[in-house]
Amino acid sequence: MSSFKHLSVNQLVQMTESKPVQIVDIRDGNSFNNGHIDGAFNLNNENLAHFIGQADMDRPLVVVCYHGISSQNAAQYLCEQGFDDVYSLDGGFSAWHEANA
């Protein structure tokens, strides 16, 4: 069974500049609407099955939460669903926002 990898904000920036990346944000909808990484999809329990059915399992998938804690469990779950290249963003949206403010 594959496992997710950790990714820093700088590594995410470099990755998005070199190849197409899927970004899922697992924060609540209100927080997502108040700000999110460009191109991110707000993943939640209601749209999870649809997302898995439509997503490209071979493209890198980055999971973002508030501070990089909850995203680790979600990233592992997505690995178990068949995604090949899954990352948890260290520091979460908080770190990304601070680096891009």
MDAnalysis code that builds the backbone (N, CA, C; Angstrom):
import MDAnalysis as mda
import numpy as np

u = mda.Universe.empty(303, n_residues=101, atom_resindex=np.repeat(np.arange(101), 3), trajectory=True)
u.add_TopologyAttr("name", ["N", "CA", "C"] * 101)
u.add_TopologyAttr("resid", np.arange(1, 102))
u.add_TopologyAttr("resname", ["MET", "SER", "SER", "PHE", "LYS", "HIS", "LEU", "SER", "VAL", "ASN", "GLN", "LEU", "VAL", "GLN", "MET", "THR", "GLU", "SER", "LYS", "PRO", "VAL", "GLN", "ILE", "VAL", "ASP", "ILE", "ARG", "ASP", "GLY", "ASN", "SER", "PHE", "ASN", "ASN", "GLY", "HIS", "ILE", "ASP", "GLY", "ALA", "PHE", "ASN", "LEU", "ASN", "ASN", "GLU", "ASN", "LEU", "ALA", "HIS", "PHE", "ILE", "GLY", "GLN", "ALA", "ASP", "MET", "ASP", "ARG", "PRO", "LEU", "VAL", "VAL", "VAL", "CYS", "TYR", "HIS", "GLY", "ILE", "SER", "SER", "GLN", "ASN", "ALA", "ALA", "GLN", "TYR", "LEU", "CYS", "GLU", "GLN", "GLY", "PHE", "ASP", "ASP", "VAL", "TYR", "SER", "LEU", "ASP", "GLY", "GLY", "PHE", "SER", "ALA", "TRP", "HIS", "GLU", "ALA", "ASN", "ALA"])
u.atoms.positions = np.array([
    [0.844, -1.184, 0.000],
    [0.000, 0.000, 0.000],
    [0.889, 1.247, 0.000],
    [0.571, 2.186, -0.856],
    [1.359, 3.411, -0.908],
    [0.964, 4.336, 0.236],
    [1.819, 5.284, 0.493],
    [1.580, 6.239, 1.561],
    [1.781, 7.647, 1.011],
    [1.162, 8.615, 1.654],
    [1.314, 9.998, 1.214],
    [2.688, 10.529, 1.608],
    [3.042, 11.663, 0.991],
    [4.300, 12.336, 1.285],
    [4.001, 13.739, 1.805],
    [4.941, 14.304, 2.522],
    [4.808, 15.677, 3.012],
    [5.352, 16.635, 1.966],
    [4.770, 17.831, 1.924],
    [5.142, 18.826, 0.929],
    [5.160, 20.196, 1.604],
    [6.224, 20.942, 1.406],
    [6.288, 22.304, 1.946],
    [5.615, 23.265, 0.963],
    [5.351, 24.467, 1.432],
    [4.768, 25.484, 0.555],
    [5.680, 25.741, -0.637],
    [6.985, 25.856, -0.406],
    [7.931, 26.090, -1.509],
    [7.915, 24.940, -2.505],
    [7.855, 23.713, -2.005],
    [7.805, 22.558, -2.906],
    [6.509, 22.563, -3.718],
    [5.403, 22.979, -3.106],
    [4.135, 23.065, -3.838],
    [4.247, 24.080, -4.974],
    [4.827, 25.225, -4.694],
    [4.995, 26.249, -5.732],
    [5.828, 25.695, -6.877],
    [6.941, 25.058, -6.567],
    [7.802, 24.473, -7.599],
    [7.062, 23.401, -8.394],
    [6.296, 22.568, -7.692],
    [5.576, 21.490, -8.357],
    [4.536, 22.043, -9.328],
    [3.788, 23.054, -8.899],
    [2.733, 23.591, -9.759],
    [3.299, 24.302, -10.975],
    [4.558, 24.752, -10.893],
    [5.193, 25.407, -12.037],
    [5.693, 24.401, -13.066],
    [5.862, 23.137, -12.647],
    [6.467, 22.167, -13.551],
    [5.494, 21.117, -14.103],
    [4.344, 20.938, -13.463],
    [3.390, 19.930, -13.943],
    [2.001, 20.210, -13.400],
    [0.982, 19.653, -14.046],
    [-0.380, 19.837, -13.543],
    [-0.570, 19.086, -12.224],
    [-1.159, 19.779, -11.254],
    [-1.356, 19.231, -9.919],
    [-2.812, 19.416, -9.527],
    [-3.379, 18.415, -8.872],
    [-4.710, 18.526, -8.305],
    [-4.551, 18.955, -6.845],
    [-5.291, 19.985, -6.438],
    [-5.242, 20.442, -5.052],
    [-6.652, 20.337, -4.479],
    [-6.763, 19.620, -3.365],
    [-8.046, 19.545, -2.668],
    [-7.894, 20.191, -1.302],
    [-8.850, 21.022, -0.966],
    [-8.877, 21.756, 0.296],
    [-10.007, 21.167, 1.120],
    [-9.682, 20.603, 2.281],
    [-10.694, 19.915, 3.089],
    [-11.251, 20.792, 4.210],
    [-10.925, 22.077, 4.202],
    [-11.497, 22.981, 5.202],
    [-12.988, 23.178, 4.935],
    [-13.697, 23.722, 5.923],
    [-15.134, 23.944, 5.744],
    [-15.376, 24.945, 4.617],
    [-16.562, 24.877, 4.050],
    [-16.904, 25.686, 2.886],
    [-16.744, 27.176, 3.103],
    [-17.101, 27.671, 4.295],
    [-16.984, 29.097, 4.582],
    [-15.525, 29.537, 4.557],
    [-14.652, 28.758, 5.195],
    [-13.222, 29.081, 5.183],
    [-12.674, 29.040, 3.761],
    [-13.083, 28.012, 2.999],
    [-12.647, 27.889, 1.606],
    [-13.082, 29.116, 0.802],
    [-14.334, 29.536, 0.980],
    [-14.849, 30.690, 0.235],
    [-14.148, 31.988, 0.618],
    [-13.629, 32.066, 1.831],
    [-12.915, 33.259, 2.275],
    [-11.479, 33.314, 1.757],
    [-10.999, 32.223, 1.188],
    [-9.660, 32.205, 0.609],
    [-9.151, 30.791, 0.450],
    [-8.533, 30.527, -0.689],
    [-7.984, 29.197, -0.963],
    [-6.894, 29.310, -2.027],
    [-6.138, 28.256, -2.179],
    [-5.094, 28.201, -3.195],
    [-5.763, 28.166, -4.564],
    [-5.245, 28.951, -5.504],
    [-5.810, 28.988, -6.862],
    [-5.926, 27.579, -7.429],
    [-7.090, 27.271, -7.963],
    [-7.318, 25.981, -8.594],
    [-7.716, 24.874, -7.640],
    [-7.785, 25.172, -6.347],
    [-8.139, 24.140, -5.365],
    [-9.618, 23.784, -5.467],
    [-9.913, 22.547, -5.137],
    [-11.274, 22.026, -5.093],
    [-11.637, 21.815, -3.628],
    [-12.797, 22.304, -3.195],
    [-13.221, 22.140, -1.804],
    [-13.835, 20.753, -1.626],
    [-13.024, 19.832, -1.123],
    [-13.427, 18.431, -0.951],
    [-14.091, 18.243, 0.408],
    [-15.271, 17.611, 0.394],
    [-15.967, 17.313, 1.642],
    [-16.671, 15.962, 1.527],
    [-17.306, 15.535, 2.589],
    [-17.942, 14.219, 2.594],
    [-19.030, 14.099, 1.532],
    [-19.701, 15.198, 1.206],
    [-20.791, 15.154, 0.238],
    [-20.301, 14.957, -1.191],
    [-19.116, 15.490, -1.532],
    [-18.653, 15.387, -2.921],
    [-17.466, 14.433, -3.094],
    [-17.092, 13.732, -2.032],
    [-15.925, 12.851, -2.069],
    [-16.046, 11.764, -3.137],
    [-17.146, 11.041, -3.145],
    [-17.314, 9.938, -4.110],
    [-17.269, 10.468, -5.540],
    [-17.909, 11.586, -5.790],
    [-17.900, 12.179, -7.130],
    [-16.480, 12.580, -7.516],
    [-15.764, 13.203, -6.587],
    [-14.389, 13.618, -6.868],
    [-13.530, 12.415, -7.229],
    [-13.610, 11.361, -6.428],
    [-12.801, 10.167, -6.689],
    [-13.136, 9.574, -8.055],
    [-14.410, 9.590, -8.409],
    [-14.838, 9.047, -9.698],
    [-14.358, 9.860, -10.886],
    [-14.160, 11.173, -10.697],
    [-13.795, 12.063, -11.804],
    [-12.312, 12.412, -11.853],
    [-11.593, 12.218, -10.760],
    [-10.208, 12.684, -10.664],
    [-9.249, 11.811, -11.472],
    [-8.118, 12.391, -11.798],
    [-7.045, 11.679, -12.481],
    [-6.164, 11.026, -11.416],
    [-6.249, 9.713, -11.301],
    [-5.551, 8.979, -10.245],
    [-4.034, 9.027, -10.400],
    [-3.546, 9.393, -11.578],
    [-2.105, 9.412, -11.837],
    [-1.469, 10.787, -11.637],
    [-2.287, 11.833, -11.592],
    [-1.756, 13.188, -11.384],
    [-1.471, 13.411, -9.913],
    [-0.433, 14.166, -9.576],
    [-0.169, 14.468, -8.170],
    [-1.381, 15.127, -7.517],
    [-1.657, 14.730, -6.294],
    [-2.792, 15.239, -5.534],
    [-2.275, 15.803, -4.213],
    [-2.544, 17.086, -3.968],
    [-2.107, 17.747, -2.747],
    [-3.326, 18.042, -1.894],
    [-3.274, 17.603, -0.631],
    [-4.376, 17.809, 0.302],
    [-4.002, 18.949, 1.250],
    [-4.923, 19.908, 1.377],
    [-4.706, 21.090, 2.198],
    [-5.796, 21.166, 3.264],
    [-5.394, 21.470, 4.510],
    [-6.355, 21.732, 5.576],
    [-5.949, 23.049, 6.230],
    [-6.335, 23.268, 7.468],
    [-6.006, 24.528, 8.148],
    [-4.512, 24.642, 8.461],
    [-3.959, 23.625, 9.155],
    [-2.579, 23.707, 9.650],
    [-1.708, 22.508, 9.279],
    [-2.204, 21.614, 8.427],
    [-1.400, 20.480, 7.988],
    [-1.534, 19.235, 8.843],
    [-2.528, 19.186, 9.718],
    [-2.733, 18.022, 10.578],
    [-3.805, 17.093, 9.983],
    [-5.012, 17.614, 9.807],
    [-6.121, 16.808, 9.267],
    [-5.839, 16.320, 7.855],
    [-5.067, 17.080, 7.107],
    [-4.775, 16.698, 5.725],
    [-3.996, 15.388, 5.657],
    [-3.264, 15.051, 6.711],
    [-2.490, 13.808, 6.703],
    [-3.413, 12.584, 6.674],
    [-4.471, 12.605, 7.481],
    [-5.426, 11.489, 7.469],
    [-6.162, 11.422, 6.134],
    [-6.546, 12.588, 5.616],
    [-7.247, 12.613, 4.325],
    [-6.334, 12.130, 3.206],
    [-5.072, 12.532, 3.255],
    [-4.113, 12.111, 2.228],
    [-3.932, 10.596, 2.265],
    [-3.827, 10.031, 3.452],
    [-3.677, 8.578, 3.555],
    [-4.917, 7.874, 3.015],
    [-6.094, 8.391, 3.341],
    [-7.340, 7.811, 2.835],
    [-7.356, 7.839, 1.310],
    [-6.953, 8.950, 0.712],
    [-6.950, 9.048, -0.748],
    [-5.927, 8.101, -1.371],
    [-4.815, 7.858, -0.692],
    [-3.865, 6.826, -1.156],
    [-4.570, 5.473, -1.203],
    [-5.316, 5.177, -0.169],
    [-6.014, 3.898, -0.075],
    [-7.104, 3.775, -1.139],
    [-7.576, 4.898, -1.678],
    [-8.598, 4.875, -2.721],
    [-7.997, 4.714, -4.114],
    [-6.653, 4.687, -4.198],
    [-6.021, 4.405, -5.489],
    [-5.213, 5.536, -6.091],
    [-5.152, 6.689, -5.433],
    [-4.309, 7.765, -5.965],
    [-2.851, 7.371, -5.773],
    [-2.041, 7.624, -6.801],
    [-0.652, 7.161, -6.802],
    [0.329, 8.118, -6.139],
    [0.079, 9.414, -6.238],
    [1.064, 10.414, -5.845],
    [0.370, 11.473, -4.991],
    [0.285, 11.230, -3.671],
    [-0.505, 12.075, -2.769],
    [0.405, 12.771, -1.768],
    [0.104, 14.044, -1.519],
    [0.894, 14.870, -0.610],
    [-0.018, 15.571, 0.394],
    [0.508, 15.786, 1.591],
    [-0.135, 16.624, 2.594],
    [0.701, 17.900, 2.689],
    [0.036, 19.050, 2.596],
    [0.760, 20.317, 2.645],
    [1.107, 20.660, 4.092],
    [2.391, 20.654, 4.400],
    [2.856, 20.996, 5.742],
    [2.473, 22.436, 6.075],
    [1.871, 22.627, 7.239],
    [1.440, 23.964, 7.647],
    [0.089, 24.362, 7.103],
    [-0.436, 23.582, 6.156],
    [-1.764, 23.815, 5.614],
    [-1.945, 25.163, 4.940],
    [-3.225, 25.557, 4.823],
    [-3.547, 26.831, 4.176],
    [-2.936, 27.989, 4.950],
    [-2.839, 27.851, 6.264],
    [-2.251, 28.896, 7.092],
    [-0.833, 29.224, 6.627],
    [-0.002, 28.213, 6.408],
    [1.372, 28.421, 5.944],
    [1.390, 28.976, 4.527],
    [0.515, 28.455, 3.670],
    [0.463, 28.945, 2.294],
    [0.056, 30.420, 2.269],
    [-0.959, 30.764, 3.055],
    [-1.448, 32.149, 3.091],
    [-0.356, 33.090, 3.612],
    [0.335, 32.660, 4.654],
    [1.409, 33.501, 5.217],
    [2.521, 33.724, 4.196],
    [2.853, 32.699, 3.436],
    [3.931, 32.811, 2.445],
    [3.496, 33.632, 1.230],
    [2.198, 33.741, 1.006],
    [1.697, 34.433, -0.182],
    [0.901, 35.682, 0.137],
    [1.016, 36.173, 1.349],
    [0.234, 37.364, 1.760],
    [0.834, 38.628, 1.177],
])
